[in-house]
Every structure is written in structure tokens, then in C-alpha cells.
Amino acid sequence: MKILMASHYFASHNGGIEIVAEELFHALTDKDQKVVWMASDSTPAPEPVERSSTVSLPVFNFVEKMKGLPFPIPTAGALRTIIREVGDAEVLILHDCLYLSNILAYLSARWRGIPTIIIQHIGTVPYKNYLLNLTFRLANRIVTRPMLTRAAQVVFISETTRMFFGQLRYRSSPQIIFNGVNTDIYRTLEGTETKSRLRREYQLPEDRTVILFVGRFVEKKGISVMKRMAALRPEWTWVFAGWGPLDPVRWNAANVRVFSDLRGASMAALYRCCDLLALPSSGEGFPLVMQEALASGIPVVCGEETLGADPAMGAFVKGVPVYLEDDDRTAREFLSAIEDTLASGAGLNDISNKRRAFAVSRYSWRRAAEQYLEIISRLTIQIES
């Protein structure tokens, strides 16, 4: 069986959705499936794996470069490639709806009668700009909702996203499949490894509180709130791992460190040497960085809405209100929650091990792949019958 999977970017773009797509690409391949991963050529595609391969779509990516919004625009050549790849596929998997290449793939699959599985990562993204908010709402109404109601199967990656689209009528009952996390890489300290030694490797202070942020440096991730917190707590070190137009390097703050090229093992080690992950973002589905932090054993303070992605996390994650029009209030409430979390002994080994055990038991790529294969098998049987 040939499974065609489409996302806006490849994982080398370092965004959450595309990293999830890469993990699923490998997980399905490990289950002896032939997967073709199709995404824009803005960043390099991964190497082929066994029977699985990738297809790069030529696009214009000026929207992201100018505005920080991930919105590649396919060329005419990309359209021809999309039509060809969809025609060769037996099942189409789309990661989110509001990307032009995904919309084109969906329309081509619908015309050919090829079953489509839509993995919906996010509901809405609240921006401070009124026009952006209006555009996103209209796009959800005109594009996302019709696509979801007509897809052969819809999968939500969080309770938050499911609830946002809860009033729709679907062809089949939507499912929730949590993303997995690589618990071989993202882990707690082991053996002779110490937080102090890791901090020396990253040139971080050994005797100060170190707060970590992981994600793109864009408005929805709460970068302005992070900037305010760093200013209010100059005695702490604030570590940012990611990239984007709102680069913390430009703050010229002595207590801020930025890492823009970490992935895999080097990223995992950074989690282990920090005291806490802070994520004052809004409009999230289920940020993969939260699962990575839990698997690494470190505490998490995030927005209340984000915590709703999986209510079971409530025992290990602290949720704080995010006030979109009041960065100062959000920053102060986040700082209070961070201080309370650190004072509670959240970094102790037994609590860290409980966080990791929770992540290992609940977020598995192997189990996620099995659930997707069950859906694919059901859809292909329906077609054959």
C-alpha cells in the first residue's frame, strides 16, 4: 500500500507539525508501510528510509520570510507534482488544512475518490492584529470546516482541537490520537551525567535558575511575554531554543541565551540541564515540546488553554491564564507560577521520574502508528467492498 502524507514543511524547518510528520513517517515505515512524504522545498527533505521516500514541492516562501507566518505558496510545477503523487496513492494523510499544497492534494484526492485522513493539529490562532484574526476565522469557516466534514476520517491531536471543532458533523466519528515522544532521546539524567556538567557544555551558569523556552520565535508562542519575564527576573538565565523573526538575540539582554541549531540528542540534553520549561503561548493544539519536557523529567508552566490538550497532564503541568492584550499581567502570573513550582521541589528525582513515567506510558509513536494503521485498514476495506 502507498500512503501519501502531506505537510507544509519538512522537519528540517524545525516546527512542531513537521517534526510530528517526520516521526509518523518513520513510525509507519517501521510498520512495513510504503510512505511518500510530500512537503515544500523551503528546507531540505530527509533521506529515504527503506521503502519510504520524500517529494519536495517547489514553492514561494516569502510570506514566512516577511511576516513570520508559515505559508508556502506552491508553483505551477508543484501543482503538477501534487496531482501525480495523489494519483499514485491509495490513502492520503494531511497535516492540517490551511496550507495551499494540502488543499490542492485534498481536492485531487476527492476528485479521484481516494480516502483522506486529516490530522488536525490546531483550532484557531489568536493574533493581536484584528485583520489576521478575521482572516484566520474566515479561512477556518470557508476551508477547514468543509474539509473536515468531508474527509474519510478526522484525527485530532488534542482535546483542545477536538472541542474547537466539536459542533461539526463528520462522515465518521473523529478520533483523538496523541502524538508520541522519542523517550530514548528525551530522558532524565542517567549514570554519571549531571546537570552541572551539561550546563558547562552549553556555557550556562551552574548556580542560577535556568528557564527554557522551545519553539518558533513568533507572536503566538508568547515571545513578548518571555521578554517581559526575562526583564523582571534578571537574576535568572533565560534559554531560548528555536528561530524566527522575533529573535531574542536582538534584546541584547545579559541573562538571555539563544540556541538556533539544536535537534535530536543536542536538544534533549538542553532540556535535562534546565530547571523548567515555560510556554506562554496561545492557539496551540498540543505542543510537542511539552511532551519532550515531561519525558525529560522537568516541570512545565504553560497557558491554561494549552493544558487542556490533555487534562491528564494536570498532575504534572501548571496552567496559567494568557492575557493577549496584557503581556505584563501574563508575565507576572507566569513568574508567580514558576516560583511556586520551583519552590515545591519540582526538580527532585522522584518527581522527575514520575513525570517521565507518565510521558512514557501515555505518548508513544509506536501506539500512534498502530492506531493510524487501523484507520487506514478500515478505509481500504470499505473501498474494496
C-alpha positions as CSV (number, residue, x, y, z in Angstrom):
1,M,0.0,0.0,0.0
2,K,1.2,3.5,-0.8
3,I,0.4,6.1,1.8
4,L,0.9,9.7,0.7
5,M,1.5,12.1,3.6
6,A,1.4,15.9,3.1
7,S,2.6,18.7,5.3
8,H,3.6,22.3,4.6
9,Y,7.3,21.8,5.5
10,F,9.8,19.0,6.2
11,A,11.2,18.5,9.7
12,S,14.3,20.5,8.9
13,H,12.1,23.6,9.1
14,N,12.0,22.8,12.9
15,G,8.3,23.5,13.5
16,G,6.1,21.3,15.7
17,I,3.8,20.0,13.0
18,E,6.6,19.0,10.6
19,I,8.5,17.3,13.4
20,V,5.4,15.3,14.2
21,A,5.1,14.4,10.5
22,E,8.7,13.1,10.5
23,E,8.1,10.9,13.5
24,L,4.9,9.5,11.9
25,F,6.8,9.0,8.6
26,H,9.3,6.8,10.4
27,A,6.8,5.1,12.7
28,L,4.6,4.0,9.7
29,T,7.7,2.9,7.8
30,D,8.7,0.7,10.8
31,K,5.3,-0.9,10.4
32,D,6.3,-2.1,6.9
33,Q,4.3,0.6,5.1
34,K,5.4,2.5,2.0
35,V,5.1,6.2,2.8
36,V,5.7,9.1,0.5
37,W,6.1,12.3,2.4
38,M,5.3,15.4,0.3
39,A,6.2,18.9,1.5
40,S,7.7,22.2,0.3
41,D,11.3,22.6,-0.8
42,S,11.9,25.5,1.6
43,T,14.2,23.4,3.7
44,P,15.9,20.0,2.9
45,A,14.0,16.8,2.8
46,P,15.1,13.8,4.8
47,E,16.8,10.8,3.3
48,P,14.7,7.9,2.0
49,V,14.1,5.2,4.6
50,E,13.6,1.6,3.4
51,R,10.6,1.6,1.0
52,S,9.6,5.1,2.0
53,S,10.6,8.3,0.3
54,T,10.0,12.1,0.1
55,V,8.9,14.5,-2.6
56,S,9.9,18.2,-2.5
57,L,7.4,20.7,-3.9
58,P,8.8,24.0,-5.4
59,V,7.2,26.9,-3.5
60,F,7.4,30.6,-2.9
61,N,8.1,31.2,0.8
62,F,8.1,35.0,1.0
63,V,5.1,35.2,3.5
64,E,7.1,33.4,6.2
65,K,10.3,35.4,5.5
66,M,8.4,38.7,5.6
67,K,5.8,38.1,8.2
68,G,6.8,35.0,10.1
69,L,3.7,33.1,9.1
70,P,4.3,29.6,7.8
71,F,2.5,29.8,4.5
72,P,4.4,28.4,1.4
73,I,2.8,29.1,-1.9
74,P,3.1,26.2,-4.5
75,T,4.3,26.9,-8.0
76,A,2.6,25.5,-11.1
77,G,5.2,22.7,-11.1
78,A,4.2,21.9,-7.5
79,L,0.6,21.5,-8.6
80,R,1.5,19.0,-11.3
81,T,3.6,17.0,-8.8
82,I,0.7,17.0,-6.3
83,I,-1.8,15.7,-8.9
84,R,0.7,13.0,-9.9
85,E,1.5,11.8,-6.4
86,V,-2.1,11.8,-5.3
87,G,-3.0,9.7,-8.3
88,D,-0.4,7.1,-7.3
89,A,-1.6,6.9,-3.7
90,E,-4.1,4.6,-2.0
91,V,-4.6,6.8,1.1
92,L,-3.8,10.5,1.7
93,I,-2.8,11.8,5.1
94,L,-2.9,15.6,5.6
95,H,-1.4,17.5,8.4
96,D,-3.8,20.4,8.9
97,C,-6.0,22.1,6.3
98,L,-5.0,25.7,5.8
99,Y,-1.9,25.2,3.6
100,L,-2.4,25.6,-0.2
101,S,-0.5,22.4,-1.1
102,N,-2.7,20.4,1.4
103,I,-5.8,22.0,-0.1
104,L,-4.7,21.0,-3.6
105,A,-3.9,17.5,-2.5
106,Y,-7.3,17.2,-0.8
107,L,-9.2,18.4,-3.9
108,S,-7.2,16.0,-6.1
109,A,-7.9,13.0,-3.8
110,R,-11.6,13.9,-3.6
111,W,-11.9,14.0,-7.4
112,R,-10.2,10.6,-7.7
113,G,-12.1,9.0,-4.8
114,I,-9.0,8.4,-2.7
115,P,-9.8,8.4,1.1
116,T,-8.3,11.2,3.0
117,I,-7.3,11.3,6.7
118,I,-6.9,14.8,8.1
119,I,-4.8,15.2,11.2
120,Q,-5.9,18.5,12.7
121,H,-3.3,20.0,14.9
122,I,-4.8,23.4,15.8
123,G,-8.1,25.1,16.0
124,T,-7.6,28.8,15.9
125,V,-4.6,31.1,16.4
126,P,-5.5,34.4,18.2
127,Y,-3.4,37.3,17.0
128,K,-3.3,40.8,18.3
129,N,-3.8,42.1,14.8
130,Y,-7.5,42.3,14.0
131,L,-7.2,41.6,10.3
132,L,-5.1,38.4,11.0
133,N,-7.7,37.2,13.4
134,L,-10.5,37.9,10.9
135,T,-8.6,36.2,8.1
136,F,-8.0,33.1,10.2
137,R,-11.6,32.8,11.3
138,L,-12.9,33.2,7.7
139,A,-10.4,30.6,6.5
140,N,-11.5,28.1,9.1
141,R,-15.1,28.6,8.2
142,I,-14.6,28.5,4.4
143,V,-11.9,25.9,4.1
144,T,-11.1,23.9,7.3
145,R,-14.6,23.1,8.4
146,P,-15.8,21.8,4.9
147,M,-12.7,19.8,4.5
148,L,-13.1,18.2,8.0
149,T,-16.7,17.3,7.4
150,R,-16.0,15.6,4.0
151,A,-12.8,13.8,5.0
152,A,-13.0,10.0,5.3
153,Q,-11.5,10.3,8.8
154,V,-10.5,13.2,11.0
155,V,-7.9,12.8,13.8
156,F,-7.4,15.4,16.5
157,I,-4.1,15.5,18.3
158,S,-5.6,17.1,21.4
159,E,-8.8,17.6,23.4
160,T,-8.4,21.4,22.8
161,T,-8.6,21.0,19.0
162,R,-11.4,18.5,19.2
163,M,-13.5,20.8,21.3
164,F,-12.9,23.7,18.9
165,F,-14.5,21.7,16.1
166,G,-16.9,19.9,18.3
167,Q,-20.1,21.1,16.5
168,L,-19.3,19.7,13.1
169,R,-21.0,16.6,11.6
170,Y,-18.4,14.1,10.3
171,R,-18.5,11.2,7.9
172,S,-17.2,9.0,10.7
173,S,-16.6,9.7,14.4
174,P,-13.4,11.7,14.8
175,Q,-10.6,10.2,16.9
176,I,-8.1,11.6,19.3
177,I,-4.6,10.2,18.8
178,F,-1.9,11.9,20.9
179,N,1.4,12.5,19.3
180,G,4.2,10.3,20.7
181,V,7.6,11.4,22.0
182,N,11.0,9.8,21.5
183,T,11.7,8.6,25.0
184,D,15.1,7.1,24.0
185,I,16.4,10.6,23.3
186,Y,14.3,12.7,25.7
187,R,15.1,11.3,29.1
188,T,16.1,12.1,32.6
189,L,19.7,12.3,33.8
190,E,21.4,8.9,33.8
191,G,24.5,7.3,35.3
192,T,27.3,9.8,35.9
193,E,25.6,12.5,33.9
194,T,24.9,15.7,35.9
195,K,23.1,18.9,35.3
196,S,26.3,20.9,36.2
197,R,28.4,19.1,33.6
198,L,25.7,19.6,30.9
199,R,25.5,23.3,31.8
200,R,29.2,23.7,31.3
201,E,28.9,22.1,27.8
202,Y,26.2,24.7,26.9
203,Q,28.1,27.5,28.7
204,L,25.2,28.1,31.1
205,P,25.7,29.1,34.8
206,E,25.7,26.3,37.2
207,D,24.5,28.3,40.2
208,R,21.5,30.1,38.8
209,T,17.9,29.2,37.9
210,V,17.7,28.4,34.2
211,I,14.3,28.7,32.4
212,L,13.9,27.1,29.0
213,F,11.7,28.1,26.1
214,V,11.5,25.9,23.0
215,G,9.6,26.9,19.8
216,R,9.5,29.4,16.9
217,F,10.1,33.0,17.8
218,V,6.7,34.3,16.7
219,E,3.8,36.1,18.3
220,K,1.6,33.1,19.1
221,K,4.3,31.5,21.1
222,G,4.3,34.3,23.6
223,I,7.7,35.7,22.9
224,S,6.7,39.2,24.1
225,V,5.7,37.7,27.4
226,M,9.0,35.8,27.6
227,K,10.9,39.1,27.0
228,R,9.0,40.7,29.9
229,M,9.7,37.9,32.2
230,A,13.4,38.0,31.4
231,A,13.4,41.7,32.3
232,L,11.6,41.1,35.5
233,R,14.0,38.3,36.6
234,P,17.5,39.4,35.6
235,E,19.0,37.1,38.2
236,W,17.7,34.0,36.2
237,T,19.1,32.8,32.9
238,W,16.6,32.5,30.1
239,V,17.4,30.0,27.4
240,F,15.6,30.1,24.0
241,A,15.9,27.2,21.6
242,G,14.3,27.9,18.2
243,W,14.3,30.5,15.4
244,G,12.0,33.1,13.9
245,P,11.5,36.8,13.2
246,L,11.2,37.9,16.9
247,D,14.7,36.7,17.7
248,P,15.7,37.2,21.4
249,V,19.2,37.9,20.3
250,R,18.0,41.4,19.4
251,W,17.1,42.1,23.0
252,N,20.8,42.4,23.9
253,A,20.0,41.0,27.4
254,A,22.8,39.7,29.5
255,N,20.6,37.0,31.0
256,V,19.4,35.6,27.7
257,R,21.0,32.7,25.7
258,V,19.7,31.6,22.3
259,F,20.3,28.3,20.5
260,S,19.1,28.1,17.0
261,D,20.6,24.9,15.6
262,L,19.8,22.2,18.1
263,R,18.0,19.0,17.2
264,G,17.7,15.4,18.5
265,A,20.3,14.5,21.1
266,S,21.7,18.0,21.5
267,M,18.2,19.4,22.0
268,A,17.3,16.7,24.5
269,A,20.4,17.4,26.6
270,L,19.4,21.1,26.8
271,Y,16.1,20.0,28.4
272,R,18.0,18.0,31.0
273,C,20.2,20.9,32.1
274,C,17.4,23.4,32.6
275,D,15.1,23.8,35.6
276,L,11.7,24.4,33.9
277,L,10.0,24.8,30.5
278,A,7.9,28.0,30.2
279,L,5.4,28.3,27.3
280,P,3.1,31.3,27.4
281,S,1.7,30.6,24.0
282,S,-1.9,30.7,22.7
283,G,-3.8,28.9,19.9
284,E,-1.9,25.7,20.4
285,G,-3.1,22.2,19.7
286,F,-0.6,20.1,21.7
287,P,2.9,21.5,21.6
288,L,5.4,18.6,21.2
289,V,7.8,20.5,23.4
290,M,5.6,19.8,26.5
291,Q,5.8,16.1,25.9
292,E,9.5,16.3,25.4
293,A,9.9,18.2,28.7
294,L,7.9,15.7,30.6
295,A,9.8,12.8,29.2
296,S,13.0,14.7,30.2
297,G,11.6,15.0,33.8
298,I,11.5,18.8,34.0
299,P,8.4,20.8,35.2
300,V,6.3,22.7,32.7
301,V,4.4,26.0,33.1
302,C,2.1,26.8,30.1
303,G,-1.1,28.6,29.2
304,E,-4.3,27.3,30.7
305,E,-5.8,26.7,27.2
306,T,-2.7,24.6,26.2
307,L,-3.0,22.5,29.4
308,G,-6.5,21.5,28.1
309,A,-4.8,19.5,25.3
310,D,-4.6,16.5,27.6
311,P,-6.3,17.0,31.0
312,A,-4.3,14.1,32.4
313,M,-1.2,16.3,32.3
314,G,-2.7,18.4,35.1
315,A,-0.9,16.4,37.8
316,F,2.5,17.4,36.2
317,V,1.9,20.7,34.4
318,K,0.9,24.1,35.7
319,G,-1.5,26.1,33.6
320,V,-1.6,30.0,33.8
321,P,-4.0,32.4,32.1
322,V,-2.6,34.2,29.0
323,Y,-4.0,37.7,28.6
324,L,-3.4,38.6,24.9
325,E,-3.7,42.3,25.5
326,D,-1.7,42.5,28.7
327,D,1.8,41.0,28.5
328,D,2.8,42.4,31.9
329,R,0.0,40.7,33.7
330,T,0.6,37.4,31.9
331,A,4.3,37.7,32.7
332,R,3.8,38.3,36.4
333,E,1.3,35.5,36.8
334,F,3.7,33.1,34.9
335,L,6.6,34.2,37.2
336,S,4.5,33.5,40.3
337,A,3.6,30.1,39.0
338,I,7.2,29.3,38.1
339,E,8.5,30.4,41.5
340,D,5.8,28.2,43.2
341,T,6.7,25.2,41.0
342,L,10.4,25.5,41.7
343,A,9.8,26.1,45.5
344,S,7.7,22.9,45.7
345,G,10.7,20.7,44.9
346,A,9.6,20.0,41.4
347,G,13.2,19.2,40.3
348,L,13.6,16.3,42.8
349,N,14.5,13.0,41.3
350,D,11.4,11.1,42.4
351,I,9.1,13.8,40.9
352,S,11.1,13.9,37.7
353,N,10.9,10.1,37.4
354,K,7.1,10.3,37.8
355,R,6.8,12.9,35.0
356,R,8.9,10.7,32.7
357,A,6.9,7.6,33.6
358,F,3.7,9.5,32.7
359,A,5.1,10.6,29.3
360,V,6.4,7.1,28.5
361,S,3.0,5.4,29.4
362,R,0.9,8.0,27.5
363,Y,2.7,9.3,24.5
364,S,4.0,6.5,22.2
365,W,4.8,6.8,18.5
366,R,4.5,3.0,18.1
367,R,1.0,3.1,19.5
368,A,0.0,6.1,17.5
369,A,1.2,4.4,14.3
370,E,-0.9,1.3,15.1
371,Q,-4.0,3.5,15.6
372,Y,-3.4,5.2,12.2
373,L,-2.9,1.8,10.5
374,E,-6.2,0.6,12.0
375,I,-7.9,3.6,10.3
376,I,-6.1,3.0,7.0
377,S,-7.1,-0.7,7.1
378,R,-10.7,0.2,7.7
379,L,-10.9,2.7,4.9
380,T,-9.3,0.4,2.3
381,I,-11.6,-2.4,3.3
382,Q,-14.6,0.0,2.8
383,I,-13.3,0.9,-0.7
384,E,-12.8,-2.8,-1.7
385,S,-16.3,-3.7,-0.5
